[in-house]
Amino acid sequence: MKAFMERDFLLTTPTAQRLYHEHAEKMPIIDYHCHVDPKEIFEDRRFENIYQVWLEGDHYKWRVMRSNGVDERYITGDAPEREKFQKFAEALPRAIGNPMYHWCHLELRTYFGYEGVLNGDTAQEVWDLSVKKLAEADMSVRGIIRQSNVAMVGTTDDPTSDLAWHKRLAEDSSISTVVTPSFRPDKALNIEKPGWKEFLAELSKSSGIEVKDLDSLEAALAQRLKVFDEVGCRAADHGLDYVPYRPMSREQVDAVMKKGLDGQAVTVEEAEAFKTELLLFCGKHYHDMEWAMQIHYNCMRNPNSAMFAKLGPDSGFDCMNNVNCAGSLYALLDALYKDDALPRTILYSLNPGENELLDTMIGAFQGPGVPGKLQHGSAWWFNDNKTGMQDQLVSLANLSLLGNFIGMLTDSRSFLSYTRHAYFRRILCELVGGWIENGEYPADMAQAGALIEDICYRNAKRYFRL
């Protein structure tokens, strides 16, 4: 029996162990999609205890606690931080098979040197250790990033952001990590959702262009795209319930927008036409600026209406969806391709049943110039577990070129989540090592090692033009 999470955790063959320890483990991290706050990076925030760095905004952990029957007071309520951590520690042992169990212990070992097991009985021991360790010089936000060997952090940013913290970081020679914004224009597209008109008012202020029709909306977005590009943006991100494609004439879409501005309800078809126009508009700009266009879809957001009303979005109540929008996604990519305006594109579906669909879809639109121009993004959110990552990697290998994959991201709000890259790299090396051991790939360690290093780092470095 192996010891819990020993040196060769998840690595069952000598080849897998060599690939990880000699190649994957040493590669820098490019965390090209996450939700950390650039202000906290610039100000080099310090944390007083493990709650602040671990539980404060992590809705993955909140779901674990809710699933264990913990009262909301100990999750998002006003209970003391120490008591909230205790409730999480008591719930964690129930999470066998859940990646949260592995993530937590990887973080405890990597950043706090804790070799034990977290549970209700050891919570005080871990708490006391965290207070002591977080007081050390290298446990500030920048220290954590530095010791994690992070080459790039790609944050997620509203188009109306003044990007002040990114600008200050770019001018700060004391930080070697590249911190780039990512353009997230969801609020501009969501004409059918509450807050759309209010967002347009903010966009008018930030761009200096009064948004009153389709022409002025696109002019305002173009102005913000230019500002983001000047600050070093390399990617955009669209979080869509599903991917629409319903082309209408420009005059018809303008009429839909004016209908929304007048406070009238728009139909599903009208909203889809409006979103289609803006997706094509944005995609062409991303192509011209050599950005990557990320599309996340098939998430059912906020199905618990009572808790959404109480806590708002991103509080741990989302789930998978299974909308069939393959035809619309094909059509969107095709429209951009025909205009020679298809940007680097990364597709993520929260429905794991779409792995093969996406892997064949990207193959239909690849082309010269950028190896792996279209990417099936890493296993996303609820698929970000051992089985989900294995399934995504196997499907990608079966139907595309795994060697051109741009690898892992954290998609996290926590600065301790960089161990998710180590988790992914172990799973990747176990998979490739198994193929080599089984005679399915040559036992040429120089070639295999270079491939692993490419997937872990160099492919993303090239893709995001670092």
Residue, then its C-alpha position, 0 to 999 in steps of 0.5 A: m500500500k502506498a503512503f498518502m500523497e507520497r512523492d510519486f502520487l498518481l504516478t504508477t510507472p517508472t516512465a511516468q515518474r521520470l516524465y514528471h520529475e525530470h520534465a513537467e515538475k520544473m516547467p514554469i506556470i502560465d495561468y492564462h485564465c483565472h479570477v484573482d484580483p490584480k490589485e492584490i498582486f500589486e499591493d502584495r497582499r498578506f493574509e493573517n490566516i488560512y481562512q483568508v487565503w483559502l476559504e474567503g472567496d472559494h465557492y468550490k469549498w463552499r459547495v463541500m460545506r453545503s453538501n455536508g449540511v453546514d449552516e450558511r452562517y459558517i460559509t458566507g455568513d458572519a461566523p468567526e473565521r476560525e469557526k468557518f475553517q473548522k466546519f470546512a475541516e470537518a467536512l473535508p474527510r467526506a470528500i473522498g474521490n473529490p479533487m478538493y481533497h487532493w488540492c487541499h493537501l497539495e496546497l498544505r504540503t507545498y505552501f505550509g509544509y504540512e505532511g499530516v491530514l486535515n480533519g476536525d481534530t487537526a484543524q487547530e494544528v493547521w490553523d496555528l501553522s498557517v498563522k505562523k507560515l503566512a507571517e513569513a516574508d515569502m508568503s505574501v501574494r507576490g511571494i506565493i506567485r514567485q515560489s510557484n514559478v508562475a510566468m504569466v497570470g491572465t486575469t478576467d476583466d470587465p470592459t469598463s475597467d480602467l485597468a489601473w492595477h495592470k498598468r501599475l504592475a506593467e511599470d513595476s520592475s520588481i515583479s517578473t511575472v507577466v500579469t495581463p488583463s482578459f476582456r470579458p464583454d458578457k454584460a454587453l451581450n446580455i441584452e435580455k438580462p437585468g443590468w444591461k442598460e446600466f452596463l451600457a451607461e458605464l461603458s459610455k463613461s469609460s469609453g467617452i462614447e455615448v452608447k445609443d445604437l449599434d454603431s455607437l455600441e461597437a465604437a465604444l467596445a472598439q475603444r475599450l479593446k484598443v485600451f486593453d490591447e495597449v495594456g498587454c491583453r492577449a485573450a478575451d473570454h465569453g461566458l455564454d449559457y449556450v452559443p447562439y448563431r442567428p444572423m440578421s441584417r444590421e438594421q434589424v439588430d439595431a432595431v433590437m438594440k433600440k427596443g432593449l434601450d427603450g425598456q421593452a422585452v426582447t424575444v429569444e430570437e432577437a437576443e440571439a441575433f444581437k449576440t451573434e452580431l457582437l460575437l462576430f464583431c469581437g471575433k474579428h477584432y480579436h483576430d486583428m489583435e492576435w488575441a485568443m478568443q475563449i468561449h465557455y458555455n453550457c453552464m446552468r448559472n444560478p438555478n437556485s433562485a432563492m440563494f441567488a437573490k440572497l448571495g448573488p452570482d459566483s457563490g457556488f450554486d451553478c451546475m452543468n447544462n446540456v444545451n445542444c448548440a453544436g450547429s450554432l458553434y460550427a456556424l459562428l466559427d465558419a462565418l469568421y473563417k470565411d471572412d479570414a477573421l477566425p482568431r485563436t480560439i479556445l472552446y470549453s463546454l461544461n458538458p463532458g459529453e461534448n469532448e469528442l464533439l469539440d475535438t472534431m470541431i477544432g479539426a475542421f477549422q485548423g490552418p497554417g500559421v499557428p499550431g493548434k490555433l483552435q484548442h479544446g480547453s482544459a477540463w473546466w470547472f466540474n470536470d476539473n478532476k482526475t477522471g475529467m482531465q483523463d477523459q479530456l486528454v484521451s479524447l484530444a489525443n484520439l481526435s486531434l494533436l495532444g502535443n499542441f495542447i496549451g495545458m492547464l489553468t486554475d480558473s480560480r480566485s485563490f493564490l494557492s491554486y497553482t498546485r492544480h497545475a501540478y495535479f494536472r501534470r501528474i495526470l498527464c505524465e501518468l497517461v503518457g507514461g502508460w502509453i510508453e510503457n505499453g509500447e504505444y509510443p517510443a521510449d525516447m525520453a528526450q522526445a517524450g520529455a520535450l512533448i510534456e514540457d511543451i504541453c505544460y509550458r512552451n505551447a501556451k508561451r507561444y500561443f499567448r505570444l510571451 
